[in-house]
Amino acid sequence: MNGAAASAFGRIRLAAGFLTIIPVMGSRGSAPEDVAASLGWFPLVGFAIGAALAVADHLLGFVFRPALRAALIVMALAIVTGAIHLDGLADTADALGAGRDRARALEVMRDARIGSFGALALFFVLALKLVAIAGAADTTRFAAIYLAPGIARWSMVALAHRLDYLRAQGAGSALLARDGGRNFNLASVIAVAAAIPVIGGHALRGYATAVIVTLMIGAFYRRWLGGVTGDAIGAGGEIVETAVLIALAS
């Protein structure tokens, strides 16, 4: 394996380490530039997760009814990602419930406890995912499960690309370092290439939904916080993932 390929593989492993509970060797002691560059590979990890879950859903179809399979897929998605983005969604919802004061919102996001707004956000997002997958036609169900996690992680890269990161320290400060658009460009190429196996009107509807919702979330974050945090980016990913599943199920 040449140097460029080894570097890319290392960055993919870092991305997998950030996004999943899969134990990834070599993620410690990585160079800061590799950590920052791993962000561009987030969609690849997302599409890999989606592909695995889509295959699992198909195999479960020999045993379980669609609604129960949908519940198992939503549960598996939360488990394999360590529910890290769901945690970000809960923290962001609690911060939003605390009011429009930026300093107060950032303080609430640091609180590990889940409040009433966070609990409601988790309930509705998980419920909407379950209902969307359960109600999807057989022709679009596979595509929905496959595409949504990858497109959602593209949206996370897009939010990081468009907005300033508000934390001076922590893992996100290295991960979301400014890169002149390289991560966003790489993530976009991966997202487009990943659509080829399921190209069609339903896929285009999912991508269009993701772009529109991402732009709306970005505009809201800019007005509310003046930038993003890791929690806010994770929340955006969860919202886009849910919106894509709904768009593809309709």
N, C-alpha and C positions, 0 to 999 in steps of 0.2 A: 504493500500500500504506500503510495507516494505521500509527500508531505501535505499537499492540498487536500487529498482524500482523507488522510488521517485527521487533519484539523477539522474538516467538515463532520466526520463521524464523531469526533469528540464533542463538537457543539450540539449535535443531535442528541447525544447521550446526556448532555447537560440539560437540554430542553426537556427530555423525558424525565429527568430527575426533578425538575421544577414542577412538572405538570401531573405526574403520576406517583403512585406509591411503589412503583417497580424499583427495586434496589439497583442503582446504576453505579458501577465501579468507576472510579477516577473522577468523580464530580468534585472532590475536595482538592484544594490547592490549585485550582485552575486559574489560568491567567485572566486578569480583568477583561481583556479584549475578547477572550473566548466566551466569558460569561455574558458580556454585552451582545456579542454576535449570535448567541444561542437563541435570542428572541425571534430572529427571523425564521427559525425552524419550528416555532410553535405550531403552525398549521399542519405540518407534516405529522407531528405527534398526534394532533387532534384527529386527522383523517385516519391514522392507524388505529386509534381508539374506536372511531366510528366504524371502520371496516370490521374490526374484531367483534363489535357488538352487533352489527348487521348480520354477520355469519352466525353468531350465537342465537340471535332472534329467529333466523331461518331454521336452525336445528331444533330449537325449542318448540317450533311449530308442529313438530311430529308428536309432541306430548301435551302441550298446553294450549288453551284458547288465547285469542289475541289480547284480551285485556290483562290476563295474568302475565303473559309474555312482556307486555308493555311495562308493567310494574317491575318485573325482574330486570329489564333493560335499564330503566331509570335508576333502580337501586344499584346496579352494577356500575353505571356511569359515575354515580356519586362515590362509590367505594374506590374505584380504580384511580380517580383523581384526588382521593383523600379529602373530598368535599371542600377543597381549598377555595374554590371560587364561590361555592355556596356560602362559606363563611364570610367572604368579601361582600357578597350580596346582603347578608344579614347586617353586617356592620354599616354598610352604606345606607341601608334602609333606616336603621336606627339613627344615623347621623342626619338623614333627611327629616326624620320625625322630630329631631331636636330643634329644628328651625333653620333659618337661612344664614345665621351667623357662621362665617367661615371658620373662625378659630374654634368655636364650640363644636362644629361638625367634625373637624379634624381630631379634636379631643375625644369625641364619642367613638370615632373609628378605632382609636387605640384601645378602647375598653373591650376586653375579651368576652364580656357577658352579652347575651342576646336579649334584647328588649322586645316589647310587643310588636313594634313595626318590623323588626328583623324576623320574628317568628311568622308574622303574616306573609312577608315576602317569600320566605322559604316554602310555606304551605302552598301559596298560589303558583309559584314557579314549578314546584314538583308536581302539583296537580295538573297544571296545564300541559306539562311535558307528557305525563301519563295519558291524559285524555287525547292529546294530539296523536301520539303514536298508536294508541288503541284504535282510534278512529280512522287512521290512514288506510287507503285502499292498498291491496297487495302490490299493485304496480308502482306505488310511490313509497311504501313503508321502508323498503330496503334503502332507497336513495335518501330518505329523510334521516334515518338512523346513521347512515354513513356520512352524509354531508354536514349535518348540524354541528357536531363537535369541531370539525376542522374549520368551517366558516366562522364559528364563534371565536376560535383562537386567532384567525386572521383579524377579526374585529379588535381583539385585544392589542395586537401589534399596531393596527391603525390608530387606536386611541393613544397609545404611547408615542406614536410618531407625530400626531397632531398637537398634543398638549404637553405642557411642562409638568415635570414630576415634582411633587411638593415636599417630598421627604429628603432631607440632606444626608441621612444615614440609612443603613439597612441594605438588605439584598437588592431591593429594587433600585437603589441609587446606582449600582453597578450594572444591573440587568438592563435598565432603561436609559443608559447613557446615550447621548446624541451621536448618531452615526451617519449623518448626511443622507438619510433615507435608504441606506442599504438593506436594513432589516425589513422595512416595509416593502421594498421592491422584491426581495427574495420571498417574503410571505405571500405576496400577490401572485408571483409566478407559480408557487406551489399550489395556491388555491385554484388558479385557472387550470393547471395541469390535472389536479385531482378530480375535476369535474368531467374529464373526458370519458371515463367508464360509464357515467350515468347521464350523459349530455341529453338535454331535452327541455321542453317547456317547463317542467316542474323544477328542474335544476336552476334554470334561469330565474324562476320566480323566487327560489330560495336565496340566490345571490343578490338579486335586486332588493329583497327584503332586508338582507344583512347590511347592504350599503346604506340604505335609507335610515334604518334604525341606528346604525353606528354614527352617522352624521348627526342625528337628533341627540343621541347620548353625548357626543362630543360637545355640541353646542350648549347643552344643559350644564355639563361639567364646567365648561369655560365660564359660564355666567354664575354658577353657584359657588364653585371653589377656586376658579382661576387656574385650574390644572387638574391633575389626577394623582391618586395614590395607588398602591397595589390593590387595595380593597376595591377602589372605584373601578379599576380596570377589570378585576375579576367579576364584579357585579355587572359591568357592561357585557362581558362575555356570556354570563348566564342569561341575561335578557335577550341578547341576540340569538343564542342557542334556542331558547324557547320560541322566539318569534319565527325562526326558520322552520322549526318543527310544525308550528301552527300553519305557516304558509304552505308547506308541502303537504300537510294533511287535508287542507281545504279543497 
